[in-house]
Amino acid sequence: MIAEKAWAKLHGSYMTTNGGQTTNVFTHLAGYPSFYVDHTVDGFDWDMLWKRLMKADDRDYCIMT
């Protein structure tokens, strides 16, 4: 919620942010590499996601939901 508030403040208001994903906030405000995962698609590869999460954790990346 704090990141969303900072994002809205940067853009003048919540109305101007057009929704978006938290990944956008961290990329632009903090320079963190980020990606969005849509796990609702048919045939989603949960093993691939787990491997990416473990790799990110090993590198001490910020992981958020």
mmCIF file as Biopython writes it, N, C-alpha, C and O atoms, coordinates in Angstrom:
data_model
#
loop_
_atom_site.group_PDB
_atom_site.id
_atom_site.type_symbol
_atom_site.label_atom_id
_atom_site.label_alt_id
_atom_site.label_comp_id
_atom_site.label_asym_id
_atom_site.label_entity_id
_atom_site.label_seq_id
_atom_site.pdbx_PDB_ins_code
_atom_site.Cartn_x
_atom_site.Cartn_y
_atom_site.Cartn_z
_atom_site.occupancy
_atom_site.B_iso_or_equiv
_atom_site.auth_seq_id
_atom_site.auth_asym_id
_atom_site.pdbx_PDB_model_num
ATOM 1   N N  . MET A ? 1  ? 0.813  -1.186  0.000   1.0 0.0 1  A 1 
ATOM 2   C CA . MET A ? 1  ? 0.000  0.000   0.000   1.0 0.0 1  A 1 
ATOM 3   C C  . MET A ? 1  ? 0.865  1.260   0.000   1.0 0.0 1  A 1 
ATOM 4   O O  . MET A ? 1  ? 0.501  2.264   -0.612  1.0 0.0 1  A 1 
ATOM 5   N N  . ILE A ? 2  ? 1.984  1.210   0.671   1.0 0.0 2  A 1 
ATOM 6   C CA . ILE A ? 2  ? 2.872  2.371   0.705   1.0 0.0 2  A 1 
ATOM 7   C C  . ILE A ? 2  ? 3.441  2.632   -0.683  1.0 0.0 2  A 1 
ATOM 8   O O  . ILE A ? 2  ? 3.545  3.780   -1.113  1.0 0.0 2  A 1 
ATOM 9   N N  . ALA A ? 3  ? 3.808  1.557   -1.382  1.0 0.0 3  A 1 
ATOM 10  C CA . ALA A ? 3  ? 4.345  1.711   -2.737  1.0 0.0 3  A 1 
ATOM 11  C C  . ALA A ? 3  ? 3.287  2.297   -3.665  1.0 0.0 3  A 1 
ATOM 12  O O  . ALA A ? 3  ? 3.595  3.153   -4.494  1.0 0.0 3  A 1 
ATOM 13  N N  . GLU A ? 4  ? 2.041  1.843   -3.531  1.0 0.0 4  A 1 
ATOM 14  C CA . GLU A ? 4  ? 0.964  2.380   -4.368  1.0 0.0 4  A 1 
ATOM 15  C C  . GLU A ? 4  ? 0.744  3.860   -4.082  1.0 0.0 4  A 1 
ATOM 16  O O  . GLU A ? 4  ? 0.509  4.646   -5.000  1.0 0.0 4  A 1 
ATOM 17  N N  . LYS A ? 5  ? 0.820  4.237   -2.818  1.0 0.0 5  A 1 
ATOM 18  C CA . LYS A ? 5  ? 0.644  5.642   -2.445  1.0 0.0 5  A 1 
ATOM 19  C C  . LYS A ? 5  ? 1.776  6.495   -3.036  1.0 0.0 5  A 1 
ATOM 20  O O  . LYS A ? 5  ? 1.534  7.584   -3.556  1.0 0.0 5  A 1 
ATOM 21  N N  . ALA A ? 6  ? 3.005  5.990   -2.949  1.0 0.0 6  A 1 
ATOM 22  C CA . ALA A ? 6  ? 4.141  6.724   -3.526  1.0 0.0 6  A 1 
ATOM 23  C C  . ALA A ? 6  ? 3.989  6.852   -5.040  1.0 0.0 6  A 1 
ATOM 24  O O  . ALA A ? 6  ? 4.291  7.899   -5.613  1.0 0.0 6  A 1 
ATOM 25  N N  . TRP A ? 7  ? 3.524  5.794   -5.677  1.0 0.0 7  A 1 
ATOM 26  C CA . TRP A ? 7  ? 3.311  5.799   -7.126  1.0 0.0 7  A 1 
ATOM 27  C C  . TRP A ? 7  ? 2.265  6.841   -7.508  1.0 0.0 7  A 1 
ATOM 28  O O  . TRP A ? 7  ? 2.457  7.607   -8.452  1.0 0.0 7  A 1 
ATOM 29  N N  . ALA A ? 8  ? 1.151  6.865   -6.764  1.0 0.0 8  A 1 
ATOM 30  C CA . ALA A ? 8  ? 0.090  7.837   -7.028  1.0 0.0 8  A 1 
ATOM 31  C C  . ALA A ? 8  ? 0.598  9.254   -6.776  1.0 0.0 8  A 1 
ATOM 32  O O  . ALA A ? 8  ? 0.277  10.170  -7.534  1.0 0.0 8  A 1 
ATOM 33  N N  . LYS A ? 9  ? 1.377  9.440   -5.733  1.0 0.0 9  A 1 
ATOM 34  C CA . LYS A ? 9  ? 1.930  10.768  -5.414  1.0 0.0 9  A 1 
ATOM 35  C C  . LYS A ? 9  ? 2.839  11.239  -6.553  1.0 0.0 9  A 1 
ATOM 36  O O  . LYS A ? 9  ? 2.808  12.408  -6.938  1.0 0.0 9  A 1 
ATOM 37  N N  . LEU A ? 10 ? 3.637  10.331  -7.079  1.0 0.0 10 A 1 
ATOM 38  C CA . LEU A ? 10 ? 4.531  10.661  -8.189  1.0 0.0 10 A 1 
ATOM 39  C C  . LEU A ? 10 ? 3.745  11.122  -9.411  1.0 0.0 10 A 1 
ATOM 40  O O  . LEU A ? 10 ? 4.189  12.003  -10.147 1.0 0.0 10 A 1 
ATOM 41  N N  . HIS A ? 11 ? 2.569  10.518  -9.624  1.0 0.0 11 A 1 
ATOM 42  C CA . HIS A ? 11 ? 1.745  10.836  -10.794 1.0 0.0 11 A 1 
ATOM 43  C C  . HIS A ? 11 ? 0.631  11.837  -10.508 1.0 0.0 11 A 1 
ATOM 44  O O  . HIS A ? 11 ? -0.178 12.120  -11.392 1.0 0.0 11 A 1 
ATOM 45  N N  . GLY A ? 12 ? 0.574  12.370  -9.313  1.0 0.0 12 A 1 
ATOM 46  C CA . GLY A ? 12 ? -0.390 13.419  -9.005  1.0 0.0 12 A 1 
ATOM 47  C C  . GLY A ? 12 ? -1.651 12.944  -8.315  1.0 0.0 12 A 1 
ATOM 48  O O  . GLY A ? 12 ? -2.233 13.688  -7.526  1.0 0.0 12 A 1 
ATOM 49  N N  . SER A ? 13 ? -2.095 11.709  -8.593  1.0 0.0 13 A 1 
ATOM 50  C CA . SER A ? 13 ? -3.279 11.164  -7.934  1.0 0.0 13 A 1 
ATOM 51  C C  . SER A ? 13 ? -3.451 9.698   -8.312  1.0 0.0 13 A 1 
ATOM 52  O O  . SER A ? 13 ? -2.799 9.190   -9.225  1.0 0.0 13 A 1 
ATOM 53  N N  . TYR A ? 14 ? -4.342 9.035   -7.590  1.0 0.0 14 A 1 
ATOM 54  C CA . TYR A ? 14 ? -4.646 7.648   -7.936  1.0 0.0 14 A 1 
ATOM 55  C C  . TYR A ? 14 ? -5.343 7.558   -9.292  1.0 0.0 14 A 1 
ATOM 56  O O  . TYR A ? 14 ? -5.174 6.579   -10.020 1.0 0.0 14 A 1 
ATOM 57  N N  . MET A ? 15 ? -6.112 8.565   -9.621  1.0 0.0 15 A 1 
ATOM 58  C CA . MET A ? 15 ? -6.864 8.571   -10.885 1.0 0.0 15 A 1 
ATOM 59  C C  . MET A ? 15 ? -5.941 8.500   -12.102 1.0 0.0 15 A 1 
ATOM 60  O O  . MET A ? 15 ? -6.325 7.937   -13.128 1.0 0.0 15 A 1 
ATOM 61  N N  . THR A ? 16 ? -4.752 9.049   -12.010 1.0 0.0 16 A 1 
ATOM 62  C CA . THR A ? 16 ? -3.847 9.095   -13.158 1.0 0.0 16 A 1 
ATOM 63  C C  . THR A ? 16 ? -2.970 7.855   -13.295 1.0 0.0 16 A 1 
ATOM 64  O O  . THR A ? 16 ? -2.241 7.735   -14.280 1.0 0.0 16 A 1 
ATOM 65  N N  . THR A ? 17 ? -3.018 6.933   -12.338 1.0 0.0 17 A 1 
ATOM 66  C CA . THR A ? 17 ? -2.125 5.777   -12.404 1.0 0.0 17 A 1 
ATOM 67  C C  . THR A ? 17 ? -2.675 4.634   -13.236 1.0 0.0 17 A 1 
ATOM 68  O O  . THR A ? 17 ? -1.918 3.731   -13.593 1.0 0.0 17 A 1 
ATOM 69  N N  . ASN A ? 18 ? -3.966 4.635   -13.561 1.0 0.0 18 A 1 
ATOM 70  C CA . ASN A ? 18 ? -4.574 3.602   -14.415 1.0 0.0 18 A 1 
ATOM 71  C C  . ASN A ? 18 ? -4.368 2.189   -13.882 1.0 0.0 18 A 1 
ATOM 72  O O  . ASN A ? 18 ? -4.121 1.267   -14.661 1.0 0.0 18 A 1 
ATOM 73  N N  . GLY A ? 19 ? -4.464 2.009   -12.597 1.0 0.0 19 A 1 
ATOM 74  C CA . GLY A ? 19 ? -4.310 0.660   -12.034 1.0 0.0 19 A 1 
ATOM 75  C C  . GLY A ? 19 ? -2.872 0.225   -12.083 1.0 0.0 19 A 1 
ATOM 76  O O  . GLY A ? 19 ? -2.026 0.820   -11.416 1.0 0.0 19 A 1 
ATOM 77  N N  . GLY A ? 20 ? -2.571 -0.789  -12.849 1.0 0.0 20 A 1 
ATOM 78  C CA . GLY A ? 20 ? -1.195 -1.249  -13.002 1.0 0.0 20 A 1 
ATOM 79  C C  . GLY A ? 20 ? -0.826 -2.325  -12.002 1.0 0.0 20 A 1 
ATOM 80  O O  . GLY A ? 20 ? -1.633 -2.714  -11.158 1.0 0.0 20 A 1 
ATOM 81  N N  . GLN A ? 21 ? 0.377  -2.791  -12.104 1.0 0.0 21 A 1 
ATOM 82  C CA . GLN A ? 21 ? 0.892  -3.842  -11.238 1.0 0.0 21 A 1 
ATOM 83  C C  . GLN A ? 21 ? 1.954  -3.278  -10.311 1.0 0.0 21 A 1 
ATOM 84  O O  . GLN A ? 21 ? 2.591  -2.270  -10.617 1.0 0.0 21 A 1 
ATOM 85  N N  . THR A ? 22 ? 2.138  -3.936  -9.179  1.0 0.0 22 A 1 
ATOM 86  C CA . THR A ? 22 ? 3.164  -3.516  -8.226  1.0 0.0 22 A 1 
ATOM 87  C C  . THR A ? 22 ? 4.546  -3.587  -8.852  1.0 0.0 22 A 1 
ATOM 88  O O  . THR A ? 22 ? 5.450  -2.853  -8.451  1.0 0.0 22 A 1 
ATOM 89  N N  . THR A ? 23 ? 4.717  -4.467  -9.832  1.0 0.0 23 A 1 
ATOM 90  C CA . THR A ? 23 ? 6.012  -4.574  -10.500 1.0 0.0 23 A 1 
ATOM 91  C C  . THR A ? 23 ? 6.412  -3.247  -11.139 1.0 0.0 23 A 1 
ATOM 92  O O  . THR A ? 23 ? 7.590  -2.890  -11.142 1.0 0.0 23 A 1 
ATOM 93  N N  . ASN A ? 24 ? 5.444  -2.519  -11.676 1.0 0.0 24 A 1 
ATOM 94  C CA . ASN A ? 24 ? 5.741  -1.212  -12.268 1.0 0.0 24 A 1 
ATOM 95  C C  . ASN A ? 24 ? 6.293  -0.253  -11.227 1.0 0.0 24 A 1 
ATOM 96  O O  . ASN A ? 24 ? 7.230  0.498   -11.496 1.0 0.0 24 A 1 
ATOM 97  N N  . VAL A ? 25 ? 5.714  -0.282  -10.049 1.0 0.0 25 A 1 
ATOM 98  C CA . VAL A ? 25 ? 6.127  0.622   -8.982  1.0 0.0 25 A 1 
ATOM 99  C C  . VAL A ? 25 ? 7.583  0.381   -8.611  1.0 0.0 25 A 1 
ATOM 100 O O  . VAL A ? 25 ? 8.374  1.323   -8.572  1.0 0.0 25 A 1 
ATOM 101 N N  . PHE A ? 26 ? 7.944  -0.862  -8.342  1.0 0.0 26 A 1 
ATOM 102 C CA . PHE A ? 26 ? 9.300  -1.142  -7.911  1.0 0.0 26 A 1 
ATOM 103 C C  . PHE A ? 26 ? 10.324 -0.927  -9.013  1.0 0.0 26 A 1 
ATOM 104 O O  . PHE A ? 26 ? 11.457 -0.539  -8.725  1.0 0.0 26 A 1 
ATOM 105 N N  . THR A ? 27 ? 9.965  -1.165  -10.243 1.0 0.0 27 A 1 
ATOM 106 C CA . THR A ? 27 ? 10.882 -0.905  -11.336 1.0 0.0 27 A 1 
ATOM 107 C C  . THR A ? 27 ? 11.184 0.586   -11.447 1.0 0.0 27 A 1 
ATOM 108 O O  . THR A ? 27 ? 12.341 0.979   -11.596 1.0 0.0 27 A 1 
ATOM 109 N N  . HIS A ? 28 ? 10.156 1.405   -11.377 1.0 0.0 28 A 1 
ATOM 110 C CA . HIS A ? 28 ? 10.333 2.842   -11.578 1.0 0.0 28 A 1 
ATOM 111 C C  . HIS A ? 28 ? 10.813 3.590   -10.342 1.0 0.0 28 A 1 
ATOM 112 O O  . HIS A ? 28 ? 11.619 4.512   -10.466 1.0 0.0 28 A 1 
ATOM 113 N N  . LEU A ? 29 ? 10.344 3.222   -9.159  1.0 0.0 29 A 1 
ATOM 114 C CA . LEU A ? 29 ? 10.723 3.951   -7.953  1.0 0.0 29 A 1 
ATOM 115 C C  . LEU A ? 29 ? 12.050 3.491   -7.368  1.0 0.0 29 A 1 
ATOM 116 O O  . LEU A ? 29 ? 12.812 4.309   -6.853  1.0 0.0 29 A 1 
ATOM 117 N N  . ALA A ? 30 ? 12.339 2.201   -7.438  1.0 0.0 30 A 1 
ATOM 118 C CA . ALA A ? 30 ? 13.527 1.681   -6.779  1.0 0.0 30 A 1 
ATOM 119 C C  . ALA A ? 30 ? 14.552 1.081   -7.736  1.0 0.0 30 A 1 
ATOM 120 O O  . ALA A ? 30 ? 15.678 0.791   -7.332  1.0 0.0 30 A 1 
ATOM 121 N N  . GLY A ? 31 ? 14.175 0.893   -8.997  1.0 0.0 31 A 1 
ATOM 122 C CA . GLY A ? 31 ? 15.101 0.325   -9.962  1.0 0.0 31 A 1 
ATOM 123 C C  . GLY A ? 31 ? 15.274 -1.179  -9.838  1.0 0.0 31 A 1 
ATOM 124 O O  . GLY A ? 31 ? 16.210 -1.737  -10.410 1.0 0.0 31 A 1 
ATOM 125 N N  . TYR A ? 32 ? 14.392 -1.847  -9.105  1.0 0.0 32 A 1 
ATOM 126 C CA . TYR A ? 32 ? 14.469 -3.292  -8.966  1.0 0.0 32 A 1 
ATOM 127 C C  . TYR A ? 32 ? 14.022 -3.987  -10.249 1.0 0.0 32 A 1 
ATOM 128 O O  . TYR A ? 32 ? 13.062 -3.552  -10.885 1.0 0.0 32 A 1 
ATOM 129 N N  . PRO A ? 33 ? 14.709 -5.065  -10.634 1.0 0.0 33 A 1 
ATOM 130 C CA . PRO A ? 33 ? 14.184 -5.863  -11.740 1.0 0.0 33 A 1 
ATOM 131 C C  . PRO A ? 33 ? 12.915 -6.560  -11.257 1.0 0.0 33 A 1 
ATOM 132 O O  . PRO A ? 33 ? 12.844 -6.988  -10.105 1.0 0.0 33 A 1 
ATOM 133 N N  . SER A ? 34 ? 11.932 -6.675  -12.113 1.0 0.0 34 A 1 
ATOM 134 C CA . SER A ? 34 ? 10.689 -7.291  -11.680 1.0 0.0 34 A 1 
ATOM 135 C C  . SER A ? 34 ? 9.975  -7.962  -12.842 1.0 0.0 34 A 1 
ATOM 136 O O  . SER A ? 34 ? 10.241 -7.674  -14.009 1.0 0.0 34 A 1 
ATOM 137 N N  . PHE A ? 35 ? 9.066  -8.859  -12.499 1.0 0.0 35 A 1 
ATOM 138 C CA . PHE A ? 35 ? 8.238  -9.497  -13.503 1.0 0.0 35 A 1 
ATOM 139 C C  . PHE A ? 35 ? 6.905  -9.862  -12.874 1.0 0.0 35 A 1 
ATOM 140 O O  . PHE A ? 35 ? 6.809  -10.058 -11.662 1.0 0.0 35 A 1 
ATOM 141 N N  . TYR A ? 36 ? 5.895  -9.950  -13.696 1.0 0.0 36 A 1 
ATOM 142 C CA . TYR A ? 36 ? 4.545  -10.294 -13.265 1.0 0.0 36 A 1 
ATOM 143 C C  . TYR A ? 36 ? 4.241  -11.710 -13.719 1.0 0.0 36 A 1 
ATOM 144 O O  . TYR A ? 36 ? 4.554  -12.079 -14.851 1.0 0.0 36 A 1 
ATOM 145 N N  . VAL A ? 37 ? 3.640  -12.501 -12.857 1.0 0.0 37 A 1 
ATOM 146 C CA . VAL A ? 37 ? 3.288  -13.876 -13.183 1.0 0.0 37 A 1 
ATOM 147 C C  . VAL A ? 37 ? 1.772  -14.024 -13.143 1.0 0.0 37 A 1 
ATOM 148 O O  . VAL A ? 37 ? 1.148  -13.783 -12.110 1.0 0.0 37 A 1 
ATOM 149 N N  . ASP A ? 38 ? 1.190  -14.413 -14.251 1.0 0.0 38 A 1 
ATOM 150 C CA . ASP A ? 38 ? -0.252 -14.695 -14.296 1.0 0.0 38 A 1 
ATOM 151 C C  . ASP A ? 38 ? -0.427 -16.204 -14.157 1.0 0.0 38 A 1 
ATOM 152 O O  . ASP A ? 38 ? -0.325 -16.943 -15.136 1.0 0.0 38 A 1 
ATOM 153 N N  . HIS A ? 39 ? -0.688 -16.646 -12.946 1.0 0.0 39 A 1 
ATOM 154 C CA . HIS A ? 39 ? -0.794 -18.074 -12.667 1.0 0.0 39 A 1 
ATOM 155 C C  . HIS A ? 39 ? -2.192 -18.634 -12.949 1.0 0.0 39 A 1 
ATOM 156 O O  . HIS A ? 39 ? -2.455 -19.805 -12.673 1.0 0.0 39 A 1 
ATOM 157 N N  . THR A ? 40 ? -3.080 -17.814 -13.492 1.0 0.0 40 A 1 
ATOM 158 C CA . THR A ? 40 ? -4.446 -18.260 -13.753 1.0 0.0 40 A 1 
ATOM 159 C C  . THR A ? 40 ? -4.621 -18.874 -15.144 1.0 0.0 40 A 1 
ATOM 160 O O  . THR A ? 40 ? -5.696 -19.383 -15.460 1.0 0.0 40 A 1 
ATOM 161 N N  . VAL A ? 41 ? -3.587 -18.834 -15.969 1.0 0.0 41 A 1 
ATOM 162 C CA . VAL A ? 41 ? -3.709 -19.376 -17.325 1.0 0.0 41 A 1 
ATOM 163 C C  . VAL A ? 41 ? -3.681 -20.907 -17.291 1.0 0.0 41 A 1 
ATOM 164 O O  . VAL A ? 41 ? -3.057 -21.505 -16.415 1.0 0.0 41 A 1 
ATOM 165 N N  . ASP A ? 42 ? -4.356 -21.523 -18.243 1.0 0.0 42 A 1 
ATOM 166 C CA . ASP A ? 42 ? -4.367 -22.983 -18.338 1.0 0.0 42 A 1 
ATOM 167 C C  . ASP A ? 42 ? -2.960 -23.504 -18.608 1.0 0.0 42 A 1 
ATOM 168 O O  . ASP A ? 42 ? -2.214 -22.918 -19.392 1.0 0.0 42 A 1 
ATOM 169 N N  . GLY A ? 43 ? -2.609 -24.587 -17.966 1.0 0.0 43 A 1 
ATOM 170 C CA . GLY A ? 43 ? -1.309 -25.201 -18.194 1.0 0.0 43 A 1 
ATOM 171 C C  . GLY A ? 43 ? -0.155 -24.453 -17.555 1.0 0.0 43 A 1 
ATOM 172 O O  . GLY A ? 43 ? 0.989  -24.609 -17.981 1.0 0.0 43 A 1 
ATOM 173 N N  . PHE A ? 44 ? -0.430 -23.643 -16.538 1.0 0.0 44 A 1 
ATOM 174 C CA . PHE A ? 44 ? 0.636  -22.871 -15.894 1.0 0.0 44 A 1 
ATOM 175 C C  . PHE A ? 44 ? 1.699  -23.817 -15.335 1.0 0.0 44 A 1 
ATOM 176 O O  . PHE A ? 44 ? 1.373  -24.835 -14.725 1.0 0.0 44 A 1 
ATOM 177 N N  . ASP A ? 45 ? 2.968  -23.476 -15.546 1.0 0.0 45 A 1 
ATOM 178 C CA . ASP A ? 45 ? 4.087  -24.306 -15.112 1.0 0.0 45 A 1 
ATOM 179 C C  . ASP A ? 45 ? 4.522  -23.903 -13.701 1.0 0.0 45 A 1 
ATOM 180 O O  . ASP A ? 45 ? 5.348  -23.008 -13.521 1.0 0.0 45 A 1 
ATOM 181 N N  . TRP A ? 46 ? 3.950  -24.581 -12.710 1.0 0.0 46 A 1 
ATOM 182 C CA . TRP A ? 46 ? 4.248  -24.260 -11.311 1.0 0.0 46 A 1 
ATOM 183 C C  . TRP A ? 46 ? 5.698  -24.576 -10.959 1.0 0.0 46 A 1 
ATOM 184 O O  . TRP A ? 46 ? 6.295  -23.884 -10.134 1.0 0.0 46 A 1 
ATOM 185 N N  . ASP A ? 47 ? 6.271  -25.606 -11.571 1.0 0.0 47 A 1 
ATOM 186 C CA . ASP A ? 47 ? 7.670  -25.933 -11.307 1.0 0.0 47 A 1 
ATOM 187 C C  . ASP A ? 47 ? 8.597  -24.815 -11.767 1.0 0.0 47 A 1 
ATOM 188 O O  . ASP A ? 47 ? 9.573  -24.497 -11.088 1.0 0.0 47 A 1 
ATOM 189 N N  . MET A ? 48 ? 8.296  -24.221 -12.915 1.0 0.0 48 A 1 
ATOM 190 C CA . MET A ? 48 ? 9.099  -23.101 -13.419 1.0 0.0 48 A 1 
ATOM 191 C C  . MET A ? 48 ? 9.015  -21.922 -12.456 1.0 0.0 48 A 1 
ATOM 192 O O  . MET A ? 48 ? 10.018 -21.272 -12.164 1.0 0.0 48 A 1 
ATOM 193 N N  . LEU A ? 49 ? 7.812  -21.655 -11.969 1.0 0.0 49 A 1 
ATOM 194 C CA . LEU A ? 49 ? 7.650  -20.544 -11.018 1.0 0.0 49 A 1 
ATOM 195 C C  . LEU A ? 49 ? 8.454  -20.809 -9.759  1.0 0.0 49 A 1 
ATOM 196 O O  . LEU A ? 49 ? 9.146  -19.915 -9.273  1.0 0.0 49 A 1 
ATOM 197 N N  . TRP A ? 50 ? 8.377  -22.007 -9.224  1.0 0.0 50 A 1 
ATOM 198 C CA . TRP A ? 50 ? 9.117  -22.337 -8.018  1.0 0.0 50 A 1 
ATOM 199 C C  . TRP A ? 50 ? 10.628 -22.167 -8.235  1.0 0.0 50 A 1 
ATOM 200 O O  . TRP A ? 50 ? 11.319 -21.642 -7.362  1.0 0.0 50 A 1 
ATOM 201 N N  . LYS A ? 51 ? 11.138 -22.603 -9.377  1.0 0.0 51 A 1 
ATOM 202 C CA . LYS A ? 51 ? 12.568 -22.446 -9.683  1.0 0.0 51 A 1 
ATOM 203 C C  . LYS A ? 51 ? 12.952 -20.974 -9.745  1.0 0.0 51 A 1 
ATOM 204 O O  . LYS A ? 51 ? 14.004 -20.583 -9.239  1.0 0.0 51 A 1 
ATOM 205 N N  . ARG A ? 52 ? 12.101 -20.157 -10.365 1.0 0.0 52 A 1 
ATOM 206 C CA . ARG A ? 52 ? 12.394 -18.709 -10.445 1.0 0.0 52 A 1 
ATOM 207 C C  . ARG A ? 52 ? 12.378 -18.069 -9.065  1.0 0.0 52 A 1 
ATOM 208 O O  . ARG A ? 52 ? 13.207 -17.211 -8.762  1.0 0.0 52 A 1 
ATOM 209 N N  . LEU A ? 53 ? 11.423 -18.491 -8.224  1.0 0.0 53 A 1 
ATOM 210 C CA . LEU A ? 53 ? 11.354 -17.948 -6.863  1.0 0.0 53 A 1 
ATOM 211 C C  . LEU A ? 53 ? 12.572 -18.345 -6.041  1.0 0.0 53 A 1 
ATOM 212 O O  . LEU A ? 53 ? 13.121 -17.522 -5.308  1.0 0.0 53 A 1 
ATOM 213 N N  . MET A ? 54 ? 12.993 -19.586 -6.156  1.0 0.0 54 A 1 
ATOM 214 C CA . MET A ? 54 ? 14.171 -20.042 -5.415  1.0 0.0 54 A 1 
ATOM 215 C C  . MET A ? 54 ? 15.438 -19.309 -5.882  1.0 0.0 54 A 1 
ATOM 216 O O  . MET A ? 54 ? 16.290 -18.954 -5.067  1.0 0.0 54 A 1 
ATOM 217 N N  . LYS A ? 55 ? 15.553 -19.088 -7.183  1.0 0.0 55 A 1 
ATOM 218 C CA . LYS A ? 55 ? 16.699 -18.362 -7.726  1.0 0.0 55 A 1 
ATOM 219 C C  . LYS A ? 55 ? 16.697 -16.914 -7.223  1.0 0.0 55 A 1 
ATOM 220 O O  . LYS A ? 55 ? 17.739 -16.375 -6.849  1.0 0.0 55 A 1 
ATOM 221 N N  . ALA A ? 56 ? 15.517 -16.296 -7.220  1.0 0.0 56 A 1 
ATOM 222 C CA . ALA A ? 56 ? 15.403 -14.925 -6.721  1.0 0.0 56 A 1 
ATOM 223 C C  . ALA A ? 56 ? 15.738 -14.860 -5.241  1.0 0.0 56 A 1 
ATOM 224 O O  . ALA A ? 56 ? 16.400 -13.920 -4.801  1.0 0.0 56 A 1 
ATOM 225 N N  . ASP A ? 57 ? 15.295 -15.834 -4.467  1.0 0.0 57 A 1 
ATOM 226 C CA . ASP A ? 57 ? 15.594 -15.871 -3.041  1.0 0.0 57 A 1 
ATOM 227 C C  . ASP A ? 57 ? 17.089 -16.046 -2.804  1.0 0.0 57 A 1 
ATOM 228 O O  . ASP A ? 57 ? 17.653 -15.406 -1.917  1.0 0.0 57 A 1 
ATOM 229 N N  . ASP A ? 58 ? 17.735 -16.904 -3.586  1.0 0.0 58 A 1 
ATOM 230 C CA . ASP A ? 58 ? 19.183 -17.092 -3.461  1.0 0.0 58 A 1 
ATOM 231 C C  . ASP A ? 58 ? 19.947 -15.802 -3.712  1.0 0.0 58 A 1 
ATOM 232 O O  . ASP A ? 58 ? 21.014 -15.580 -3.139  1.0 0.0 58 A 1 
ATOM 233 N N  . ARG A ? 59 ? 19.399 -14.960 -4.566  1.0 0.0 59 A 1 
ATOM 234 C CA . ARG A ? 59 ? 20.051 -13.685 -4.904  1.0 0.0 59 A 1 
ATOM 235 C C  . ARG A ? 59 ? 19.584 -12.536 -4.001  1.0 0.0 59 A 1 
ATOM 236 O O  . ARG A ? 59 ? 19.941 -11.380 -4.226  1.0 0.0 59 A 1 
ATOM 237 N N  . ASP A ? 60 ? 18.788 -12.862 -2.986  1.0 0.0 60 A 1 
ATOM 238 C CA . ASP A ? 60 ? 18.257 -11.874 -2.028  1.0 0.0 60 A 1 
ATOM 239 C C  . ASP A ? 60 ? 17.394 -10.804 -2.687  1.0 0.0 60 A 1 
ATOM 240 O O  . ASP A ? 60 ? 17.392 -9.649  -2.262  1.0 0.0 60 A 1 
ATOM 241 N N  . TYR A ? 61 ? 16.664 -11.195 -3.722  1.0 0.0 61 A 1 
ATOM 242 C CA . TYR A ? 61 ? 15.732 -10.273 -4.369  1.0 0.0 61 A 1 
ATOM 243 C C  . TYR A ? 61 ? 14.509 -10.059 -3.482  1.0 0.0 61 A 1 
ATOM 244 O O  . TYR A ? 61 ? 14.184 -10.902 -2.646  1.0 0.0 61 A 1 
ATOM 245 N N  . CYS A ? 62 ? 13.856 -8.964  -3.663  1.0 0.0 62 A 1 
ATOM 246 C CA . CYS A ? 62 ? 12.602 -8.682  -2.984  1.0 0.0 62 A 1 
ATOM 247 C C  . CYS A ? 62 ? 11.512 -9.486  -3.686  1.0 0.0 62 A 1 
ATOM 248 O O  . CYS A ? 62 ? 11.331 -9.369  -4.898  1.0 0.0 62 A 1 
ATOM 249 N N  . ILE A ? 63 ? 10.787 -10.303 -2.923  1.0 0.0 63 A 1 
ATOM 250 C CA . ILE A ? 63 ? 9.709  -11.121 -3.485  1.0 0.0 63 A 1 
ATOM 251 C C  . ILE A ? 63 ? 8.417  -10.663 -2.843  1.0 0.0 63 A 1 
ATOM 252 O O  . ILE A ? 63 ? 8.311  -10.593 -1.619  1.0 0.0 63 A 1 
ATOM 253 N N  . MET A ? 64 ? 7.424  -10.346 -3.684  1.0 0.0 64 A 1 
ATOM 254 C CA . MET A ? 64 ? 6.158  -9.848  -3.150  1.0 0.0 64 A 1 
ATOM 255 C C  . MET A ? 64 ? 4.985  -10.508 -3.832  1.0 0.0 64 A 1 
ATOM 256 O O  . MET A ? 64 ? 5.117  -11.064 -4.922  1.0 0.0 64 A 1 
ATOM 257 N N  . THR A ? 65 ? 3.836  -10.443 -3.186  1.0 0.0 65 A 1 
ATOM 258 C CA . THR A ? 65 ? 2.628  -11.018 -3.762  1.0 0.0 65 A 1 
ATOM 259 C C  . THR A ? 65 ? 1.651  -9.925  -4.077  1.0 0.0 65 A 1 
ATOM 260 O O  . THR A ? 65 ? 0.559  -10.197 -4.574  1.0 0.0 65 A 1 
#
